[in-house]
Amino acid sequence: MNTPQSPAALRAAWEPLACRLCILALHHVALARWLCAAAMLAVSLLAGCAALPGEVPRVASHARTDLGDSPLARIAAASLPAADSAMPAMSDVSGVRLLPGGDQAFDARIALAQAAQHTVDAQYYVVAQDSAGRQFLRELRDAAQRGVRVRLLVDDLYTGGDDEMLAGLAAHANVEVRVFNPLPVRSGGLRTRVLLSLHEIGRVNRRMHNKLFIADNSFAITGGRNIADEYFGRSKPVNFIDMDALVAGPVVRALSASFDAFWNGPLSYPFEAIAADSAPAPAPARERFAALVRDLARFMPPADEPDALGRGPVGAQLAQGRVALVPAQVRVVADAAVPGRFADDAGGNVEEAAAPQGREGAVMAANLDLFRTARSEVLVVSPYFVPMPRMIEALRHASREGARVSVMTNSLATTDEPLVHYGYARYRSALLQMGAMLYELMPASEAHPAWSDTESSRGSLGRLHAKLAVVDRRWFYVGSMNMDRRSAHCNTELGLIVDSPALASELADLIQRVRMPASFTVSEVPLRGGLQWSFLRDGRRWVLHREPESNWAQRLRWSVLSLVVDEDFL
């Protein structure tokens, strides 16, 4: 294999060409896209075409089902409601608790890892090398040293530079680390790794966006949060406003079935197989891992104060032997790890499928079906919102049936993906004309109430990252899927559809009470057309007539670049 060029050399060669292609895109979008892909492919071929190792041995393993005597299983049973006349089919009922605050969401994961006695399964798109990521991995190491079987599955897109941590964890007894759909190049930054993988772009473009944590097959956490400081209110410059759900009961077994399908699938590679050329021997790897986590502060559980929904920390409740959960019917929806496959567990609790050509995957399809049932209200929250025709049709159908449709997303000033914002911007007028209300999160120039105190009290910009939908204040979706085309067609996603009027109303109230007042309301300008952004400040309503907190150069740059990128990649 040829030695890859340095990132600086690649950038110097690529950026002038990229600018010319963007200008060309103003006149011929399809041609510009083709030339852009061809140029990047040429660079990839010149740098050398890396490949994944073949014939990789994988030992299949599955979630354990014989853990009814574990402390966590007993706590889960105590946390579920007893059978009564109002809900007699208790075998189908799970317990659910929403986790709006970053501190409490991190506490829940750490407390469950510390309480586990048999198994911990973790599946994430990102596990960062920051304080949250290292504390999380240290808890997995400590659990393994107690004899707990640990399985960690991480998408490979952002693991470049993380080999030292992952190798150190994988070198411990009772731990196995796998990476999903590895890029053929391991070294270098994200841009370099992707650029040098374009000869396999069809495969590499499928990313595992799932977020899942399971302890002793008794409790599970899923939702929008990856493992990194900004998801738990620990980052000074920017924190994500997010939402997870803690669950117990039958839904956990369905989530374990989804995890096993990914873990044992052909796109999940043992870490040792793909890092064989760079991984140190086990003993030095363990020593290096210990050195990397030794000076980390010990995790301090959050103060015993209620979160934005009035509930105390999960760790404290676990210590007391019962977690405050709301009984609900819960359906797990999961995209298949491998395109073209369909699977369903014996109990029918998991809907899993890959998207047929030109169609959305199971998670998006389930949400669209849910929208079509609406009769009074549809409330969609997504950091990235690029609606496909079938989503627009589903929302229009709900509106025709009398439902009030509201969509909340990031503004250009708060998004970390300006290209995606411009993909969404093309549909604002159409959404407004069908009667939808549009809300775009404002940057916090002063403290705003948040899901919890952590996102706003540390002087950082809040960015929306929660992926939620509430229908008729009875059903709600929470999970990893953004309401965009990449999540529908390219990524794998995981989520829950919950039937609980109590939780659905609680969630809708939280969004409308806390987030909408801290957002721009987008509407059409009366009589003369165009869009306007209104907001309240100091008791007065202000109105803007162009994209808030942006200048003409920014708007031009991102609107032009958005023409080059296919919406299915946004």
N, C-alpha and C positions, 0 to 999 in steps of 0.2 A: 504494500500500500504506500502511495506517495505521501510525503509529509504535507499536511494541510498548510495553506498560507496563513499568516497571522491575521487576527481580526482587523487590525489597522489597515493592512494591505487590501483585504477584501472590501473594507468600507471605502477606501480611497478609490478603488476601481469601480465600485457599484453605485455610489451616491450620485455622481454626475449623470450617469445613464438613467438612474431612477427619475431625476428631475426632468429629463427630456421626455421620458415616457409619460410622466404626469401631464406635461403640456400637450403631448399628442392625444392623451385621453380626452381632452376637451373636444376633439374633432372626430375621433373614432375609438369608442370605448372598447369594443371587442378586439380590435387589432392591438391596442395598447396592452390589454390583458395577456394576449398571446405572446407578444414580444417580451413583456415583463417576465413571464414564466420561462421563456426560452433563454433569456439572458441569465437568470438565476441558475437554470439547469446547466448552462455552459460553465459557469463558475464552479458549480458543484463537481462537474466531470473533470475540470482542470485540477481541482484540489484532491481528487482521488475518490473513488466510490467505495466507501466502507460498507461492510455487511455484517449482519448478526451471525453469531455462531450457529451452526446447524446441529441437529441431533442432540438437543439439550435434554438431559434426563430430568424428569419432574416426578416427584413422589406425591401422589394424590393424598389429600387429607380433608377431613370434613368436620363440621361443628359437632361437638359432643352433645348427646341428648340424655346423658345419665347423671346430670348434675343437680337433681332435685334436692339433695341434702346439703348443698353448699350454702353458706351464709347469705350470699346474694340471692339465691333462689328462694330462700325463706323470706327475705325482706321483700322481694318482688311479690310473692304470694300474699304477704301481709298488706301490701300496698294496693292490691286489686280489690274491688268491691265484692262482697258476699252476694250470692244469688238472692234475688228478691222478685216479687211479682211484677215489678216494673221492667226488669231486664232479666228474664228467666234463662236465656241461652248464654250463660256466663262463659262457656267454653270458647265463645267467639269474641268475647269482649277483652280489649286490652286497656292498659292505663297509659295516659298521655300527660306530659307536662311540657309547656313551652319554656324555652330558655332565651329570653330577650337580651340579658346582660352578658357582656363579655367575661367579667370576672366569674360569674356563676357558671357560665358555660365551660370555662377552663376547669374550675373547681369540680364540676361533675365528672369530667373525664379523668382527672387525677384521682379523685376519691374512688371511682369505680376501679381504676387500675390498681390502687392500693388495696382494695377489698377483694379483688379477684383471687381465687384459690386454684383455679383449674385452667381457664383459657382467656386470652385476650385476642380479639381479631380487630385490626384497624385497617381502613382503606381510605386513602386520601389522594387528592389531586396534587396538593402541595404539603410538604413537611419542611419548613424552613430551618436554616442554620442560625436562628436567633434565640433569644432566651426562652420563648415559649416552645419552639421546636426542640431545643436541647433538653428542657425540663421534661417534655413529653417523652422523648426517647429514653431519658434516664429512668423514668418510671416504668417503661417497658422493660428495660434492663433489670431493674430491681425486682419486678414481678417474675421475670425468668429465673432470677437467682433464688426465688422462693419456690421454684418448681412449676410455675405457671407456663403453659405452652403459649407462646406469642407468635402470631402471624401478622406481619406488616406488609401491605400491598400499597405501593406508591406509583402514581403515573410518572413516566420517565422524563416528561418535557422539562421540568424544573429541577431535576436531580443533578445536573451538571455542577460539579464543585462540591457535591454532598457525599462523594464516595467514601471519604474518610469516616464520617459519622455512620453511614449505613454499613460499611465494612466492619466497623467496630461493634455495632449492635449485632450484626449477623454472626460474628465470631463467637458469641456467647451460646452456651448450651441452652436448649429449649426455645431458641429463637430461629425463625426463618424469615428472611426478607425477600420479597419478589418485586420486580418492577414491571409495570404494564406497558406493552408495546414500545420497547426501547428504540431510541434513535440509534442509527448505526455508528455515530461518533459520540464518544463519551467526554472528550476534553473540550475546553473552550466554553465561552458564554452561550447564552440561549440563541442569539442571532447566528453565531457561527455554527452551532450544532444543527440548527434548522436548515441553514443554507447548504451545509454539506450533506443533508439528508434528502435533497429534492429529487434524487433519482428513485426514491421510494415514497414520494409524496402521497400516493394513494393510500398506503398503509399508515404512514406517519401522521396523517391528518386526523386519524381516529384517536381521540384522547379520552382517558377515563376521568371524568369530572366528578365522580361519586365521592361522598363524604360519609363515613360510617365508622362507629366505634361500638364494639360489643364485648361485654364482660360476663364470663361464665354462662353465656347463652341465656342470660336472665334479664339484663338491662341493655338497652342500646341507645345511642345518640346519633341522629342524622339531621341534616339540614344544610345550611349554606356555608358553614365555617370550615376553612382549611386550618392547618396547624401553623400559625405564625403570629407574631406579636400584634399585627394590626387587626386581627380577628377577635382579639380578647382585650381591647382597650389599652394596650401596652405601648403603642407607637406614638411618639411625640408629633411627627409631622402629619400623619394621616391614620385614622382608624375607620374600619368598616362597621356600618350599622347592619346587624345581621340577626338571624333567628335560627335556632335549633329546636328539636323536640327530643325529650327523654321519654322512652317508652318501655313498658314491660308487658308480659303476657304473650298471646299467640303471635303478635306482630314480630316479636324478636326472633322467633324461629323462622319466619318468612324472610327476615333480613339476613339471617345466617345462611339461608339457602341461596340468596343472591350473592353473598360474599363467596361462598364455596364455588359458585358457577364461575366467578371471575378468577378466584385463586387457582382453580384446576384447569382453566382454559389455556389454549395454545398461545395466547398473547402475553401471558404472565411468565416472566423469566426469573429463575433463581438469580439473586444478585451476584452470587459467586461466578455464575456462568458468563455474565456480560462484563464483569470487572476483573476477569482472571488475569489480565496483563498488568493491572495496577494495584490490586488488593494485596496488602501485606499478609504475612503469616498470621494465623489466629491469635497467638499469644501477644505479639506486638500490636495487633489491631485492638485487642481488648484493653491493653495498657494505654494506647493512644485515646481510645474512647473515654476511659476513666479520667485521663488528664483533661479532656475537653469539657467534661461535665463537673469536674471536682470543685471548681470555684463558683459554680452557680449558686445563687441564693436558694435556700430551701423554699419550696412553695408554701405560701401563707394563705390559708383559706380566707375568703372574703368575710367581712364582719357579718355577724348574725343579724342582718338587716334585710327587709323584704326587697325584692326586685320590682321592676315596673309593673308587674302583675300581682304584687303583694305576697310573694312566696319567698321563704328563706332558702339558704344555701343547700344544695343537694347533699354535700358531704356531711353536714350536721344532721340531716334527716336520716341518712344511711346509718350514722352512728346511733341514732335513736331506734332503729329497727323498722322504720316505716317512712316511705316517701309519699308526699302529697301528689297523687295522680288523679286525673279525671277519667272515669270510664268512658270508652268510646269504641265504636266499630272503626277499624283501621284497615285500609287496603294498601299494600306495598306495590308500587309500580317501578319497574327497573328495565332499562334498555339492556339488550344482550351484549356480552363482551365481544362476540364475533358476529359480524354482519351476516344476515341470512339465516340466523338460527332463531327458533322459538322454543321456549320452555315454560312449563307451568308446574309448580310443586303440587304434590298429591292433594293438598287441601284446597287448592285453588286460591291461595292467598297472595301469590306473586304473579303479576302480569309482566312478562318479560318478552321482549322482541327486539329485533333489529329493524331499522327503517327500510322498507322496500324502496326501490329506485324512485326518487322524487317524492317520497312520503316521509312523514315524521315518525320518530320512534315511539315506543310504548308510553313514555312519560308525557311527552307532548300530546299524544293522542288522547290520553286519559284526561288531561286538563281541558282539551277542546270539547270532549264529550261532557265534562262537568259544566263548562260555560253554557252549553246549549240547553241545559236543564234549568237555567236561571229564570226566575219569574219576578223577583223583586230587586236583586242587587248582585253585581259582579264587581269585585274589588281586586285588581291585579297590582302586585308590587314586584318589580324586577329591575335590577340595576342596569341591565342591557335589554332593550325592548325593540326588536325589529320584527314586526308581525308578518307572517306569511299569509297568502290569500285565505287559507282555511281558518286561520285565527281571526282575521277580519270578518269572515263570514260568520264564525261562531259568535263573536261579539255583536255583530249586527243582528243576528237572530235573537240573542238575548235582549237587545234593545227593543226590537220589534215586539217582543213578548211583554214589554213593560218594565224590564229590569233597568235600573240605573247603573251604568257602566262607568267605572273610574279606573284610571291607569296612573300609577306613580312610578317614576323612574328618576335617574340622575339628570341634572342639568349639565350643560356643557362645562359649567364652572366646577362641578363636583365629580364628573366622570373621570375615570382613569383610562377610558377607551374612546377618544374623540371620534375615531372612524365609525364606531358603532353608534355613537350619538347621531352622526349625520345619516347613517342608515335609517335610524328611527325618525329623524326629522322629515324625511320624505313622506311619512304617513300621518303627520300631525293633522293636516287639514282634513284628510279623509276620515280620521277618527273623530274629529270634532263635528264634522258634518253628519255623522251617524248618531250624534248625541252624546258621545263619550266626554267625560271630564278628564283633563290631563293635568297632572301635577309633576313638577320637576324640583328635586331637592335643592334648596338654596345652600350656598356655602355659609358656614356659621361665623358671621362676623361678631356675634356675641353669643353667650351661652344659650343654647336651646335645650329644653327637656329632650331626653333621648329614651331609647329602649331602657337604658340604665344610666347611672351617673357617669360611667367610665368613658363613654364615647365623647362627651362634651366637656368634661371638667378638666381635661389635661391640655387644653390649648391646642388641640389638633383639629384638622379638617375632618368632618364626617362625610363619608361616602356611603351611599346605599349599596348593600350587598345582599340583603335578604331576598329570598325568592318565595313569594307567597301568593295565594289566591284565595279569596273568600267568596262563597256563593250563597246567597239567601240567608246569611247568618246561621247556616246549618252545617255546611261542608266547608272544609278548607284544605288547601294543598300547602305542604312545606317540604322543601327538598333542595337539591343541588342545581336544578334546571333553571337557567335564565329563559325568559320568553323571547328567544331570538332564534335565528335559523341555524346557527352553529350548534346550539344545544339540541335542536330538533333533528338535524341531519348528520352531524359529524361526531359530536361527543357522545359518550355514554353517560346516562344520568340516573339518579335514584331519588325517589320521593315517597311521601305518604299522602293519601287522601283520607281525611278523617271526618267521620260523621259525628259531630258533637255541637249542638246548638250553644252550649255553655262556652266552649273554647272558641268557636267561630265568632260569637258575639264579642267575646273578650278581645280577640285579635283585631276584629274590625274597629272596635272602640279605641284600641291602642293606636292604630294607624291614623284614624281620623282625629283623635285627641292630641296626639303627639307629633306625628310626621307631617300631616297635611298643612297645619298652620306654619310649619317651617319650610314650606315649599312655594315655588312660583305656581300660580294658576295660569295655565296657557289657554287663551281663547282667541277667537277671531275678532278683528277690529270691526265694530259696527259700521255699516254702510260702505266704507272704502276698501274693505278686505285686508288681507295680510294678518299677521299674528301679533299678539301682545302678551306680555308677562306681567301679572299683577301680584302684589304681595303687601302684607301688613307690616308696618314698622312704626313704633312709637305711637300707636293708636291711629295712624293714618294709612290709607291705601294708596300705594304708589303703582304707577303703570309705566312699563318700558316697552319700546316698539322695535327693539332688536335684541338678539341673543344676549342675555345678561352676562356681564363681566367678561366680555370678549371684545377684541378689536377686529378691524376689517382684515388684517393680514392673517390672523388666526382662522377666521371664518373662511377666507379664500383657500388657505392651505389645506384645511381638513375637508372642505367640500370638494376640492379637486381630487385629493387623494382618495376620497370615498368613491369616486367614479371608477377607479382602477380595480378596486377589490370587489369581488362578487359577494352579494349579500349573504349567500350561504356560508361564507367564512366569517361573518360578523357575529 
